[in-house]
């Protein structure tokens, strides 16, 4: 399903207080066990198995993952393709007042989710796209699709994120990226400034999100994780991790167990 969707799984046996968690691609989070408390517009919105959290791409979330009396477990379904502008506009027209990032689950949404995450690898990309598009249609008709996507051309932040995502640990210098896109350094800096961001911020955001997903798979040491995320300095990686998420790498690792 490369190029269509991406799946990440998160678990925890203790509460996880995380801030500024980067959401690289438009994503739906479904909490199968426990609950998530999302800080949104000075309020806390609860999420559990009965509702989805809809997260726009290139945003940051602050939340608490609570295992309660059981293990916390959630799935993140990220979309690497986008719907049409017509679908997004229809969603905006169908939205209800007081829209929040919460989508109350119904039978159709559950069926489409299951269809997407269980797609066999042998299905051709154009067929996979049609299956994902069925979910886009459902969310557009329900007035929620624009919670994931906006009507705009691919930004330079988007382009850089997609480029970095192919190999987060590579030595991505601004000069090498400019060569790849055929831009001067001053032009790229100016275009990113117009989008209120910087080259190093886009790269660090991608790498920190990558670090969180890696930590769910095995007990990496700090130096291993730093290397996999493209940091030559273990101390600098640890500093960035704590600054980004509000807790140290060791503190985060203590909140879940590996199998």
C-alpha positions as CSV (number, residue, x, y, z in Angstrom):
1,X,0.0,0.0,0.0
2,X,3.0,2.2,-0.5
3,X,2.0,5.6,-1.8
4,X,-1.7,5.2,-0.8
5,X,-1.9,4.9,3.0
6,X,0.3,4.4,6.0
7,X,-0.5,2.6,9.3
8,X,1.0,3.2,12.7
9,X,0.1,1.5,16.0
10,X,0.6,2.9,19.4
11,X,0.2,1.3,22.9
12,X,0.8,2.1,26.5
13,X,0.5,0.6,30.0
14,X,0.8,3.9,31.8
15,X,-0.6,7.4,31.0
16,X,1.3,9.2,28.2
17,X,1.3,13.0,28.4
18,X,2.6,14.1,25.0
19,X,2.7,17.7,23.6
20,X,3.4,19.0,20.1
21,X,3.1,15.6,18.5
22,X,3.6,16.2,14.8
23,X,1.0,14.9,12.4
24,X,2.7,14.7,9.1
25,X,-0.1,13.4,6.9
26,X,-3.9,13.8,7.2
27,X,-4.8,11.0,9.7
28,X,-7.6,9.3,11.5
29,X,-6.9,7.9,14.9
30,X,-9.1,5.1,16.3
31,X,-8.5,4.1,19.9
32,X,-9.3,0.5,20.3
33,X,-8.4,0.2,24.1
34,X,-8.3,2.9,26.7
35,X,-9.0,6.5,25.8
36,X,-7.3,9.6,24.5
37,X,-7.8,13.1,25.9
38,X,-7.1,15.7,23.2
39,X,-6.4,19.4,24.1
40,X,-8.3,21.4,21.5
41,X,-9.2,25.1,21.7
42,X,-8.7,25.3,25.5
43,X,-10.9,22.2,26.0
44,X,-10.2,18.5,26.5
45,X,-12.1,16.2,24.1
46,X,-12.3,12.5,25.0
47,X,-11.8,9.8,22.4
48,X,-12.4,6.0,22.7
49,X,-13.6,3.1,20.6
50,X,-16.8,4.9,19.7
51,X,-15.3,7.9,17.9
52,X,-12.5,8.9,15.6
53,X,-10.0,11.7,16.0
54,X,-9.6,13.5,12.6
55,X,-6.2,15.3,12.3
56,X,-5.2,17.6,9.5
57,X,-1.8,17.1,8.0
58,X,1.1,19.3,9.2
59,X,-0.4,20.1,12.6
60,X,0.6,19.3,16.1
61,X,-1.5,17.6,18.8
62,X,-1.3,17.7,22.6
63,X,-3.0,14.8,24.3
64,X,-3.0,12.2,27.1
65,X,-3.2,8.5,26.3
66,X,-4.9,6.7,29.2
67,X,-4.9,2.9,29.5
68,X,-7.5,3.1,32.3
69,X,-7.8,-0.5,33.6
70,X,-6.5,-2.0,30.4
71,X,-3.8,-1.4,27.9
72,X,-4.0,1.7,25.7
73,X,-3.9,0.8,22.0
74,X,-4.7,3.0,19.0
75,X,-4.3,2.9,15.2
76,X,-3.3,5.8,13.1
77,X,-4.4,5.7,9.4
78,X,-2.6,8.3,7.4
79,X,-3.5,9.2,3.8
80,X,-0.7,9.7,1.3
81,X,-3.2,10.6,-1.5
82,X,-5.8,13.4,-1.3
83,X,-9.4,13.7,-2.4
84,X,-10.7,16.1,-5.1
85,X,-11.4,19.8,-4.4
86,X,-15.1,19.0,-5.2
87,X,-15.2,16.4,-2.4
88,X,-13.6,18.9,0.1
89,X,-16.0,21.6,-1.0
90,X,-19.0,19.3,-0.6
91,X,-17.8,18.4,2.9
92,X,-17.6,22.1,3.8
93,X,-21.2,22.6,2.5
94,X,-22.4,19.6,4.6
95,X,-20.7,20.5,7.8
96,X,-22.7,21.0,11.0
97,X,-22.3,24.0,13.3
98,X,-19.7,23.7,16.1
99,X,-17.6,21.2,14.2
100,X,-14.8,19.5,16.2
101,X,-12.2,16.9,15.2
102,X,-14.4,14.2,16.6
103,X,-16.3,11.8,14.3
104,X,-18.9,9.5,16.0
105,X,-18.6,6.1,14.4
106,X,-21.3,4.5,12.3
107,X,-21.5,1.2,10.6
108,X,-20.5,2.5,7.2
109,X,-17.3,4.2,8.6
110,X,-16.3,1.0,10.4
111,X,-16.8,-1.1,7.3
112,X,-14.8,1.3,5.1
113,X,-12.0,1.4,7.7
114,X,-11.8,-2.3,7.8
115,X,-11.8,-2.5,4.0
116,X,-8.8,-0.2,3.8
117,X,-6.6,-1.6,6.5
118,X,-7.1,-5.2,5.3
119,X,-6.4,-4.5,1.6
120,X,-4.1,-7.3,0.3
121,X,-0.7,-6.1,-0.9
122,X,-1.4,-7.6,-4.3
123,X,-4.2,-5.2,-5.1
124,X,-3.3,-2.7,-7.8
125,X,-2.8,0.9,-6.7
126,X,-5.7,2.2,-8.8
127,X,-8.0,-0.3,-7.0
128,X,-6.6,0.7,-3.6
129,X,-7.3,4.3,-4.5
130,X,-10.9,3.6,-5.2
131,X,-11.3,1.8,-1.9
132,X,-9.8,4.8,0.0
133,X,-11.9,7.2,-2.1
134,X,-15.1,5.5,-0.8
135,X,-14.1,6.6,2.7
136,X,-13.4,10.1,1.4
137,X,-16.9,10.1,-0.2
138,X,-18.5,9.0,3.1
139,X,-16.7,11.7,5.1
140,X,-17.5,14.4,2.4
141,X,-21.2,13.5,2.6
142,X,-21.1,13.6,6.4
143,X,-19.4,17.0,6.4
144,X,-16.1,15.9,8.0
145,X,-13.6,15.4,5.1
146,X,-12.3,19.0,5.3
147,X,-11.2,18.2,8.9
148,X,-8.5,16.2,7.2
149,X,-7.8,18.1,3.9
150,X,-8.0,21.7,2.7
151,X,-8.4,22.9,-0.9
152,X,-4.9,24.1,-1.8
153,X,-2.0,23.1,-3.9
154,X,0.8,21.1,-2.4
155,X,2.8,23.4,-0.3
156,X,6.6,23.5,-0.1
157,X,6.3,22.1,3.4
158,X,4.4,19.2,2.0
159,X,6.9,18.6,-0.8
160,X,9.8,18.6,1.7
161,X,8.0,16.3,4.1
162,X,7.4,13.7,1.3
163,X,11.0,14.0,0.2
164,X,12.4,13.5,3.8
165,X,10.0,10.7,4.5
166,X,11.7,8.4,1.9
167,X,14.8,8.3,4.1
168,X,14.5,10.2,7.4
169,X,18.1,9.4,8.5
170,X,19.8,10.7,5.4
171,X,22.0,13.7,5.6
172,X,19.4,16.2,4.3
173,X,21.2,19.5,3.8
174,X,19.4,22.5,2.4
175,X,21.8,22.5,-0.5
176,X,21.1,18.9,-1.5
177,X,17.3,19.6,-1.3
178,X,17.7,22.7,-3.5
179,X,19.6,20.6,-6.1
180,X,16.8,18.0,-6.0
181,X,14.0,20.5,-6.6
182,X,16.0,22.8,-8.9
183,X,15.8,25.8,-6.6
184,X,18.2,28.3,-5.3
185,X,18.8,28.4,-1.5
186,X,17.3,31.9,-1.2
187,X,14.2,30.9,-3.1
188,X,13.5,27.8,-0.9
189,X,14.1,29.8,2.2
190,X,11.7,32.5,1.0
191,X,9.0,30.1,0.0
192,X,9.1,28.3,3.4
193,X,9.1,31.7,5.2
194,X,5.9,32.5,3.3
195,X,4.4,29.3,4.8
196,X,5.7,30.4,8.3
197,X,8.2,27.6,8.6
198,X,11.9,26.8,8.1
199,X,13.9,24.0,6.5
200,X,15.3,22.7,9.8
201,X,11.8,22.8,11.5
202,X,10.2,20.7,8.7
203,X,13.0,18.1,8.9
204,X,13.0,17.9,12.7
205,X,9.2,17.5,12.8
206,X,9.4,14.6,10.4
207,X,12.2,13.0,12.3
208,X,10.5,13.3,15.7
209,X,7.3,11.7,14.3
210,X,9.4,8.9,12.9
211,X,11.1,8.5,16.3
212,X,7.7,8.0,18.0
213,X,6.7,5.3,15.5
214,X,10.0,3.5,15.8
215,X,9.8,3.4,19.6
216,X,6.6,1.3,19.4
217,X,8.4,-1.5,17.5
218,X,11.4,-2.4,19.8
219,X,13.4,-1.1,22.7
220,X,16.0,1.0,20.8
221,X,18.8,2.5,22.8
222,X,19.1,6.3,22.6
223,X,22.1,6.2,20.4
224,X,20.4,3.7,18.0
225,X,17.3,5.8,17.7
226,X,19.4,9.0,17.2
227,X,21.2,7.4,14.3
228,X,18.0,6.0,12.7
229,X,16.5,9.5,12.9
230,X,19.5,11.2,11.2
231,X,21.1,12.7,14.3
232,X,24.9,12.4,14.7
233,X,24.7,13.7,18.3
234,X,22.9,11.4,20.8
235,X,22.7,14.3,23.2
236,X,21.1,16.7,20.6
237,X,18.6,14.1,19.7
238,X,17.6,13.5,23.3
239,X,17.3,17.3,23.9
240,X,15.1,17.7,20.8
241,X,12.9,14.8,21.9
242,X,12.3,16.2,25.3
243,X,11.8,19.7,24.0
244,X,9.3,18.5,21.4
245,X,7.2,16.1,23.5
246,X,7.6,17.4,27.1
247,X,9.1,14.2,28.4
248,X,12.4,12.3,28.0
249,X,13.0,9.3,25.8
250,X,13.3,7.1,28.9
251,X,10.2,8.5,30.5
252,X,8.2,7.7,27.3
253,X,9.6,4.2,27.0
254,X,8.5,3.4,30.6
255,X,4.9,3.9,29.6
256,X,4.7,0.8,27.4
257,X,6.1,-2.7,27.1
258,X,7.6,-4.6,24.2
259,X,6.7,-8.0,23.0
